[in-house]
Amino acid sequence: MTKQTTSAKTSGVKIRRYTPVVVYFATFGIGFLSYVIGRIALGAYPHPIHWASGIVGAIIGYFFGWLWYRWRGDIL
């Protein structure tokens, strides 16, 4: 019979992945800024459009924060 191979056991320590602070700052900062700009520029339109502009800005800020992290690193 052939010997069965077993994989080496890894330690029980899990690598904790975290979201960098710059991503949070960019998400909330750009999201809030786009809401305020949307509130000023789209004042005559219904209120949900202001919230939609804030959500779109937050999504853009999320990806911008990750790009900043890849390019420049974390801010703290």
C-alpha positions in Angstrom: 0.0 0.0 0.0 1.1 3.5 -0.6 1.5 6.0 2.1 -1.2 8.6 2.3 0.0 12.2 2.2 -1.4 14.7 4.6 -1.2 18.4 4.5 0.7 20.2 7.1 -1.5 21.6 9.8 -1.5 25.3 10.1 -1.7 27.0 13.5 -5.1 28.0 14.7 -4.2 31.7 14.3 -6.3 33.4 11.7 -5.0 36.4 9.9 -7.3 39.2 10.6 -8.0 41.4 7.6 -9.1 44.9 8.3 -10.3 47.9 6.4 -7.8 50.8 6.6 -8.8 54.0 8.2 -8.3 56.0 4.9 -11.1 53.9 3.3 -13.6 54.9 6.1 -12.6 58.6 5.8 -12.9 58.6 2.1 -16.3 56.8 2.2 -17.9 59.1 4.7 -16.1 62.3 3.6 -16.9 62.0 -0.1 -20.3 60.6 0.6 -21.2 63.6 2.8 -19.7 66.0 0.4 -21.6 64.6 -2.5 -24.8 64.8 -0.5 -24.2 68.4 0.3 -23.4 69.3 -3.3 -26.4 67.3 -4.4 -28.6 69.1 -1.9 -27.4 72.5 -3.2 -27.4 71.6 -6.9 -30.5 69.5 -7.0 -32.7 71.5 -4.6 -35.7 71.6 -6.9 -35.8 67.8 -7.3 -37.4 65.4 -4.9 -35.6 64.5 -1.7 -34.6 60.9 -2.5 -32.3 62.3 -5.3 -30.2 63.9 -2.6 -29.8 60.6 -0.8 -29.0 58.9 -4.0 -26.2 61.4 -4.7 -24.8 60.7 -1.2 -24.9 56.9 -1.7 -23.2 57.2 -5.1 -20.6 59.5 -3.6 -20.0 57.0 -0.7 -19.5 54.2 -3.2 -17.0 56.3 -5.2 -15.3 57.3 -2.0 -14.9 53.6 -1.0 -13.1 52.8 -4.2 -11.1 56.0 -4.0 -10.1 55.1 -0.4 -8.7 51.7 -1.5 -6.9 53.4 -4.4 -5.3 55.8 -2.0 -4.4 53.0 0.4 -2.7 51.1 -2.5 -0.9 54.2 -3.7 0.0 56.1 -0.5 -0.7 53.7 2.4 -2.9 54.3 5.4 -3.2 57.7 7.0 -2.6 56.6 10.6 
